[in-house]
């Protein structure tokens, strides 16, 4: 498995250092938070050791002295933000062992060879050098070097020297495109001093050409790749379509200039010579669709009609991430399901670019597509072409319906709950926002201004002291999803909530999933203690649970309904009815009850 420790090095950024500690503690085998000479009022709460200002070099020397028995130690600067969940970093680190040095790719301030934009393919790459703002070093390499070069206290050049030592041992150095961090633009050290120290110590040991001869340093991404037994160039992405004679010009326009290979299966009357002149590979009429599916990474259908609809269905059923633009139906076809786009040309182009850049998005769509796109979509296209289509409202069924009651809230708070949903890694949801008791124009206007068709505004009657219960009951009845979750307007869920909760339920006999939430009150302190506290959701018992923790199969939730008679404790009374039904736990904090 690989035993991996984390050291967070703080200097005057205690809030972010404490945040990193709480995120990583309990996930990795050991997590340390070392303070490096901070001001007396900027010591982190979770500090495990205190030093004078040891900078980067001193921190790594201390790690090597005390922790080189670990398979790897990941050292993170206190200004770093994690862009993935902690478990993903741990998985990537373990998968890449044995290595010399390892790092996530970076958004923000970094050398070009580290930047996330170069790792859109989502793969780990073997490289010459890694910048050290969030570098992991293997125990084997630490035991080999013992300590860093004396003299470069701030650390300039030490990261490249470690990478050089790894290369000399034929150990790989890895920048992992599957996980990202953010590095802010601020510089918290004397940059001139750092450069001068590096020049002095490395020139004395290796001569003035140390950059070329030892570091093999080049800022460019391409020149930093180290190719030993693997191809330097990435596999070229393949975008496919099936021509029906009246959408090929748009296909050419949307894909022109993109770093992709284009393949067209010819069904319509388009000229093969015309397509070939655009650098497009043409498969002649009669080619088996399986040949196209095998080659495809992404599909783009600018038009769907009788000539290509069967192939379109086959490609969807095969799980190929697909963009479809039904431009002539933009006022009716507004739904986004599993990466399919129904709407304007600009929208289709954006989704195509997103799919090209983001392997994770393609993978998540392919997985979700195993459910297959409803036959109702295909039928709807046919009906529109014949003028029979009148209403699209009930055609598309989201995976998850999100119930959000609201009353008298500032739009900024409601928008935060909407933003939580729009940041979800799984995009297959609808959010039903319902004002409890009366129509609220400011909420309706907010929803319309966002312009996301997955978000709908409602209002319903309520009695005094209802606490959103009528709204929940009504939205459960209106929910169209396979699952129902409860996000109150002032609460927060993490971007992975839907992916992780549906992930454990799919293929499971359980009726509902329960995660953990950080609860800031109010709470029944006699029952559970003083806030803030982590509620586990087990047992499923009044006062011990929060609706934010639950993802319930819609059929089960509709059969239970929502209790509207007991006021403030309706959530507990209602959800207690799930007790005894099969459940599955997600032992992670995925939400915050503010």
KAQUI-V354960 format. One record per residue. SS is DSSP state (2 for helix, 1 for strand, 0 for the rest). PHI is phi in radians with two decimals (NA if undefined). BURIAL is 1 if it has 9 or more other C-alpha atoms within 8 Angstrom, else 0. Layout:
ss->[SS,SS]
phi->[PHI,PHI]
burial->[BURIAL,BURIAL]
//
This chain:
ss->[0,0,0,1,1,1,1,1,1,1,0,0,0,2,2,2,2,2,2,2,2,2,2,2,0,0,0,0,0,1,1,1,1,1,1,1,0,0,0,2,2,2,0,0,0,0,0,0,1,1,1,0,0,0,2,2,2,2,2,2,2,2,2,2,2,2,2,0,0,0,0,1,1,1,1,1,1,0,0,1,1,1,0,0,0,2,2,2,2,2,2,2,2,2,2,2,0,0,0,0,1,1,1,1,1,1,1,1,0,0,0,2,2,2,1,2,2,2,2,0,0,0,0,1,1,1,1,0,0,0,0,0,0,1,1,1,1,1,2,2,2,2,2,2,2,0,0,0,0,0,0,0,0,0,0,0,0,2,2,2,2,2,2,2,2,2,2,2,0,0,0,0,1,1,1,1,1,1,1,1,1,1,1,0,0,0,0,0,0,0,2,2,2,2,2,2,2,2,2,2,2,2,2,2,2,2,0,0,0,2,2,2,2,2,2,0,0,0,0,0,2,2,2,2,1,0,0,0,0,0,0,0,0,0,0,0,1,1,1,1,1,1,0,0,0,0,0,2,2,2,2,2,2,2,2,0,0,0,0,1,1,1,1,1,1,0,0,0,0,0,0,2,2,2,2,2,2,0,0,0,1,1,1,0,0,0,0,0,2,2,2,2,2,2,2,0,0,1,1,1,1,0,0,0,0,0,0,0,2,2,2,2,2,2,2,2,2,0,0,0,1,1,1,1,0,0,2,2,2,0,0,0,0,0,0,0,1,0,0,1,0,0,0,0,2,2,2,2,2,2,2,2,2,2,2,2,2,0,2,2,2,2,2,2,2,2,2,2,2,2,2,0,0,0,2,2,2,2,2,2,2,2,2,2,2,0,0,0,0,0,0,0,0,0,0,0,0,0,0,1,1,1,1,1,1,1,0,0,0,0,2,2,2,2,2,2,2,2,2,2,2,2,0,0,0,0,0,0,1,1,1,1,1,1,1,1,0,0,0,0,2,2,2,2,2,2,2,2,2,2,0,0,0,0,1,1,1,1,1,1,0,0,0,0,0,0,0,0,2,2,2,2,2,2,2,2,2,2,0,0,0,0,1,1,1,1,0,0,0,0,0,1,1,0,0,0,2,2,2,2,2,2,2,2,2,0,0,0,0,0,0,1,1,1,1,1,1,1,1,0,0,0,0,0,2,2,2,2,0,0,0,0,1,1,1,0,0,0,0,0,0,0,0,0,0,0,2,2,2,1,1,1,1,2,2,2,2,2,2,2,0,0,0,0,0,0,2,2,2,2,2,2,2,2,2,2,2,2,0,0,0,0,1,1,1,1,1,1,1,1,1,1,1,0]
phi->[NA,1.68,-1.59,-2.21,-1.91,-2.20,-2.13,-1.74,-1.81,-1.79,-2.49,1.15,-2.30,-1.14,-1.08,-1.27,-1.09,-1.10,-1.09,-1.05,-1.07,-1.15,-1.20,-1.68,-1.13,1.60,-1.69,-1.52,-1.13,-2.71,-2.25,-2.03,-2.14,-1.76,-1.64,-1.98,1.14,-1.22,-1.05,-1.07,-1.65,-2.24,-1.53,-1.20,-1.10,-1.68,-0.95,-1.86,-2.56,-2.16,-2.32,-1.17,-1.26,-1.53,0.95,-1.16,-1.09,-1.09,-1.10,-1.18,-1.09,-1.20,-1.06,-1.13,-1.24,-2.00,-2.31,-1.28,-1.38,-1.33,-1.13,-2.82,-2.18,-1.80,-1.81,-2.13,-1.23,-1.23,-1.72,-1.43,-1.98,-1.45,-1.78,-2.29,-1.30,-0.97,-1.06,-1.24,-1.09,-1.07,-1.04,-1.12,-1.05,-1.13,-1.14,-1.53,-1.12,-1.43,-2.41,-1.56,-2.22,-2.53,-2.69,-1.17,-1.33,-2.24,-1.83,1.86,-1.39,-2.97,-1.14,-0.93,-1.21,-1.66,-1.21,-1.03,-1.07,-1.50,-2.07,-1.10,-1.22,1.28,-1.95,-1.31,-2.16,-1.35,-2.32,-1.34,-2.30,-2.33,-1.30,-1.69,-1.18,-2.65,-1.70,-1.83,-2.21,-1.27,-1.06,-1.08,-1.21,-1.06,-1.16,-1.22,-1.50,1.36,-2.79,-1.44,-1.13,-1.20,1.99,-1.70,-1.19,-1.22,2.08,-1.03,1.52,-1.17,-1.15,-1.20,-1.13,-1.07,-1.12,-1.08,-1.11,-1.11,-1.07,-1.13,-1.64,1.03,-1.73,-1.38,-1.88,-2.28,-1.82,-1.74,-1.28,-1.39,-2.31,-2.24,-2.25,-1.98,-2.06,-1.24,-1.32,-1.18,-2.01,-1.81,-2.59,-1.45,-1.13,-1.13,-1.07,-1.07,-1.11,-1.10,-1.05,-1.06,-1.00,-1.15,-1.28,-1.39,-1.16,-1.07,-1.54,-2.05,1.62,-1.20,-1.67,-1.05,-1.07,-1.36,-1.58,-1.90,-1.25,0.88,-1.49,-2.67,-1.20,-1.27,-1.03,-1.07,-1.39,-1.57,-1.18,-1.95,-1.87,-2.34,1.36,-2.42,-1.28,-1.23,-1.35,-1.32,-1.03,-1.24,-1.18,-2.02,-1.88,-2.12,-2.67,-2.08,-1.21,-2.12,1.68,-2.46,-2.34,-1.24,-1.10,-1.19,-1.03,-1.09,-1.09,-1.17,-1.74,-1.08,1.46,-1.44,-1.39,-2.43,-1.66,-2.03,-2.24,-2.11,-1.55,-1.45,-2.13,-1.60,-1.55,-1.07,-1.33,-1.10,-1.10,-1.05,-1.20,-1.07,-1.18,-1.61,1.35,-1.79,-1.40,-1.96,-1.70,-1.22,-0.93,1.79,-1.10,-1.15,-1.07,-1.09,-1.15,-1.22,-1.09,-1.09,-1.44,-1.39,-1.77,-2.46,-2.06,-2.25,-2.00,-1.36,-2.53,-2.08,-2.62,-0.97,-1.27,-2.23,-1.20,-1.19,-1.14,-1.00,-1.10,-1.08,-1.16,-1.08,-1.14,-1.36,1.51,-1.30,-1.00,-2.26,-1.93,-2.24,-2.02,-1.84,-1.06,-1.29,-2.06,-1.10,-1.41,-1.95,-1.75,-2.15,-1.74,-1.97,-2.33,0.90,1.58,-1.35,-2.13,-2.02,2.86,-1.33,-1.07,-1.05,-1.13,-1.09,-1.10,-1.09,-1.13,-1.05,-1.13,-1.06,-1.17,-1.16,-1.40,-2.11,-1.12,-1.04,-1.13,-1.08,-1.13,-1.16,-1.18,-1.05,-1.15,-1.15,-1.19,-1.05,-1.30,1.25,-1.29,-1.02,-0.99,-1.07,-1.15,-1.05,-1.11,-1.11,-1.08,-1.06,-1.17,-1.14,-1.09,-1.68,1.41,-1.56,-1.33,-2.09,-2.52,-1.74,-0.97,-1.86,-1.34,-1.76,-1.90,-1.25,-1.23,-2.25,-1.79,-1.85,-1.70,-2.23,-1.33,-2.60,-2.87,1.18,-1.53,-1.13,-1.08,-1.10,-1.23,-1.11,-1.09,-1.07,-1.17,-1.15,-1.06,-1.00,-1.30,-1.23,-1.56,-1.05,-1.23,-1.69,-1.61,-1.61,-2.64,-2.24,-2.03,-1.80,-1.69,-2.29,-1.28,-1.64,2.05,-2.81,-1.23,-2.09,-1.05,-1.17,-1.29,-1.00,-1.15,-1.05,-1.06,-1.14,-1.19,-1.26,1.24,-1.80,-1.18,-1.33,-1.83,-2.19,-1.84,-2.40,-2.51,-2.58,-1.22,-2.73,-1.75,-1.08,1.23,-1.49,1.01,1.46,-1.26,-1.10,-1.08,-1.10,-1.05,-1.21,-1.25,-1.07,-1.15,-1.47,-1.05,-1.89,-1.36,-1.29,-2.22,-2.20,-2.23,-2.12,-2.13,-1.12,-1.09,-1.84,-1.81,-2.35,-2.14,-1.33,-1.04,-1.59,-0.96,-1.13,-1.01,-1.30,-1.28,-1.22,-1.04,-1.40,-1.50,-1.13,1.42,-1.81,-1.39,-1.16,-1.52,-2.75,-2.05,-2.26,-1.90,-1.79,-2.34,-1.49,-1.97,-1.74,1.58,-1.27,-2.38,-1.39,-1.17,-1.11,-1.44,-2.14,1.80,-1.47,-1.31,-1.32,-2.60,-1.63,-1.56,-1.54,1.42,-2.35,-1.42,-1.42,-2.56,-0.81,1.37,-1.74,-2.32,-2.37,-0.96,-1.04,-1.44,-1.88,-2.19,-2.11,-1.02,-1.05,-1.07,-1.25,-1.15,-1.19,-1.25,-1.36,1.27,-2.06,-1.20,-1.95,-1.92,-2.08,1.12,-1.08,-1.64,-1.04,-1.08,-1.14,-1.10,-1.16,-1.28,-1.03,-1.18,-1.40,-1.01,1.66,-1.38,-1.10,-2.32,-2.37,-1.72,-1.95,-1.38,-2.41,-1.39,-2.04,-2.70,-2.29,-1.58,-1.42]
burial->[0,0,0,1,1,1,1,1,1,1,1,0,1,1,0,1,1,1,0,1,1,0,0,1,1,0,0,1,0,1,1,1,1,1,1,1,1,1,0,0,0,1,1,1,0,0,1,0,0,1,1,0,0,1,1,1,1,1,1,1,1,0,1,1,1,0,1,1,0,1,1,1,1,1,1,1,1,1,1,1,1,1,0,1,0,1,0,1,1,1,0,1,1,1,0,0,0,0,1,1,1,1,1,1,1,1,1,1,0,1,0,0,1,1,1,1,0,0,1,1,1,1,0,1,1,1,1,1,1,1,1,0,1,1,1,1,1,1,1,1,1,1,1,0,0,1,1,1,0,0,0,1,1,1,1,1,0,1,1,1,1,1,1,1,1,1,1,0,0,0,1,1,1,1,1,1,1,1,1,1,1,1,1,0,0,0,0,0,0,0,0,0,0,1,1,0,1,1,0,0,1,1,1,0,0,1,0,0,1,1,1,0,0,1,1,0,1,0,1,0,1,0,0,1,1,0,1,0,0,0,0,0,0,0,0,0,1,1,1,1,1,1,1,1,1,0,1,1,0,0,1,1,0,0,1,0,0,0,0,1,1,1,1,1,1,1,1,1,0,1,0,0,0,0,1,1,0,0,0,1,1,1,1,0,0,0,0,0,0,0,0,1,1,0,0,1,1,1,1,1,1,1,1,1,1,0,1,1,1,0,1,1,1,1,1,1,1,0,1,1,1,1,1,1,1,1,1,0,1,1,0,0,1,1,1,1,1,1,1,1,1,1,1,1,0,0,1,1,1,0,1,1,0,1,1,1,0,1,1,0,1,1,0,1,1,1,0,0,1,1,0,0,0,0,0,0,1,1,0,1,1,1,1,1,0,0,0,0,1,0,0,1,0,0,0,1,0,1,1,1,1,1,1,1,1,1,0,0,0,0,1,0,1,1,1,1,1,1,0,1,1,0,0,1,0,1,1,1,1,1,1,1,1,1,1,1,1,1,0,1,0,0,1,1,0,1,1,0,0,0,0,0,0,1,1,1,1,1,1,1,0,1,0,0,0,1,0,1,1,1,1,1,1,1,1,1,0,0,1,0,1,1,1,1,1,1,1,1,1,1,1,1,1,1,1,1,1,1,1,1,1,1,0,1,1,0,0,0,0,1,1,1,1,1,1,1,1,1,1,1,0,0,1,0,0,0,0,1,1,0,1,0,1,1,1,1,1,0,0,1,1,1,1,1,1,1,1,1,1,1,1,1,1,1,0,1,1,1,0,0,1,1,1,1,0,0,1,0,0,1,1,1,1,1,1,1,0,0,0,0,0,0,1,1,0,1,0,0,1,1,1,1,1,0]
//
